[in-house]
Amino acid sequence: MSRVLVGVKRVIDYAVKIRVKPDHSGVVTDGVKHSMNPFCEIAVEEAVKLKEKKFIKEVVAVSCGPTQVTETIRTALAMGCDRGIHVEVSGKDYEAMGPLQISKIFAALAKKEEASLVILGKQAIDDDCNQTGQMTAALLDWPQGTFASEVTIDGEKVKVVREIDGGLETIKISMPAVLTADLRLNTPRYATLPNIMKAKKKKIATMKPADLGVDMVSRVEVLRVDEPPTRLAGVKVETVDDLVAKLKANGTI
């Protein structure tokens, strides 16, 4: 086993209050703090831990977007990744970019880099799609271990403990494979100052989707983005009969 590709997405920081644009075309991103998607941080940590255990030789951080995503790649390099790949996407292509386009990029890179594993966060906290890992595996025709809470390498096999609705499911898949990281897989390390300085010297290759033969045309159009409705105050009732009457009056039952 030699190489792992790990996805790192630049998103609006989880602590920032999201604001919808006045024209309802999307959310405000200008002048807003961004950081690495938390699930991508977990994916990076798992990839680096596999390298520390000598299961792999190289961890490559990949991000798609405008120039600003190089900051996110640098964070991944400071956490322990060896090098980065920035796939430049800007303008309308970036605004319309979705899981399918990202999956095509990762599938092409996995073949080009001859990766043994692709590790992604299970979802991003901005769009909550939870689709990129599954689509990447389908495009590559590779096994997938999604919602991973534990990963164990055994030769050319990967044992994955998955979080499912009913509890936990344990599967064993062959490499090459695609994994997606769930919340309880690990606790990401902080990038130390010495490692941040070292990361500045690590290489980040830049390419465009066309270099990988990827079509960025989106089949999805966002018609409108709205704030969630304000939650109404609750009402206290004295008896079960009052509750049933209230529910009937509201048309709930």
Disulfide bonds with the S-S distance in Angstrom:
none
